């Protein structure tokens, strides 16, 4: 991919800054990280995302990657080709912002949408008992007995499923998490220097 200075023009830096809020120095560091992950020097990432240590050890690593890199137009994963701009846009969702702009990448709604996608394993726009069980099972593995896991799933469904259709839609999910400080729980500090 070459040097970051030859890859990005001043216009590119400005566009990326306007879209994500990252400074030029942050963009340069993110590009360096991107280039490090791009082992094949193709200009995009493929399965390289699982080389990120925090994702590799996370039982939901694959779900997290799929949730962020789902093509909004057709609901299909586009994980096979993540270019630098997609990479930066994704990371911008984790940027803590005391004044997240309406329509920005790091708003509460965007973070809720991400968490919802992690739980919606079949990508049907609803969280079923099976979706919930799949994700919770991945998170706790063999650390709790199956009957206890089933009890957690039943209680969660009972609390969140307001219309009792055995599914949690985005509205129910949002109301269930309204007291949770997502900006604090889902933010990464990106150094300014």
N, C-alpha and C positions, 0 to 999 in steps of 0.2 A: 504494500500500500504506500510505501514511501514515507517520507518525512511529513509530519503534521503540517509544516509550513507550506508544503507543496500541495497537500490534499485539500486544505481549507483556504478559501479566499477570505478577504475582509468582509465581503458580503455574506459568506457562509457563517462566519463568526457572529455577525450582527443578527442574521436570521435565527440562528440557534439560540442566541442570547434572548432575543425578543420572544421566542416561543417557550423557552425553558427557564429563563432567569439566571442561568449559569453565566459566570464571568468568563472572559477570554482565557484566563489562567486555569479556571476549572475545566473549561472545554479542552484545553491542551492536555491536562492530566487525564481526563476521561478518554481522550483519544489514545493516549499512551497505554491506558489499561485495555482499551479495545484492541489495539494493535498487538498487545501481549497475548490476549485471548485468541486472536486470529492466527493460529499456529500455521495455517496454510497460506497466509498472506493473500487471501482472495478478496478482501475488502468487505467481507460479511462474515458473520458467525453462523455456525451450524450447531452441531452438538457441543461446540466449544463452551457454551454457557454452563454446562455441568462441570467445567473445569474450575469454576469459581468455588473456592473451598466452602464458603458458607452455604451455597446451594447444594454442593455435592454431599454434605453431611446432613442436610435437612431432609427429613422424611417426605416433605411436601415439595422438594426442589423441582421436580418435574411439573407438578401442578402449578407452582408459582411461575415457572417459565411459560407454560402454556397459557396461563391467565393473562400474562402481559403481552404475549405475542400472538394473540388470536386476531385474525383479520376481521375487523368490525363489519365489513360488508357481507361476509358469508358465514361468519362464526367458525371458520376453520383455522386451525393453527398454522401460522406462517413461520414457525420456529426454524425451518430449514434455511432461511435467509434473513438474517437480521443485519442490516447495514448500520453504519455509525449513527446516522440521524435517529433511527429507531431505537438504538441502544441508549442514546442521550435522552430521548423523549421518555423512555421507560424509567430511567433513573430520576428524571425530573419529578416523577410522581412521588418519589420518596424524599424530595427536597422539602424541608420544613420551612414554612413561610408564615410569618405572623399575619400577613395580609394576602392570603391566597386569592388571586383574582378570579372573578366569575368567568367560567369557561377555561380556566387555567388547567394545567396538567396535574397540579398537586392539591386540588380542592378536596373537601370532605367527600363530595359525591364521587369523584374519581377514585378515591381510596376505598369507599364502600363498594363501588362497582368491581374493583379488583378483588376484594375479599369475597364478594359474592361469587365471582368467577372461579375462585379457588374451590369453593364448596360445591358449585354446580358442575359436578364431574361429567355429566352427560350433555352439558351445554344446551339444555332445553329451556333456559330462562327461569327455572324453578329449582328449589332445593328439596329433594325428596328424602325420605328416611334412608334410602339406599345411598344417596349422595353423601348425606351426613355421616352415615356409618362408615363409608369408604374413607372419608377424610379423617375422621376421628380414629379409625383403626390404624391408618398410616401414621398418625401423630403419636399414639400411645403404644402401638404394636402389641406385643405380648405382655405388657406391663400391668394390664388389668384383665380380669376374667371377662369372657364374652358376655355373660349375663349382666355384668356391671356396665359394660359398654352399651348394651341394648337399653338398659335403664336410663343412661345419660341421653341417648338418642330419643327415647320416648319423652323424657322430661323436656328436652329442648324443643321438640316438635310441639308439645302441649303449650309451652310458653310462647313460642314464636308464631305458630299457625293460628292466627286470629279467626280466620273464616272456616277453620276445621275441614279443609279439603285435603289434608295430609300432604300439603306442599307449602313451602315458604317462598313467597314471591318477593320481589325486590322491595316493595313497600313495607311488607311485614318485617323483612330483614333490616331495613333502615330504621324502623321504629324500635326494633329489639336492641339495636346498637346506639340509639340516640344519646345515651349518657356516656358512652365510651369516647375518650379523647384519642381519636384516630391519628391526629397530627403528631401527637406524642408517641404513640405506639408504632406508627408506620413512617418514621422519618430517619434519614441518615444525615449525619453532618458532613457536608462537603467543605473542606477547608478553603479559605478565601485567598490564600497566598499562592 
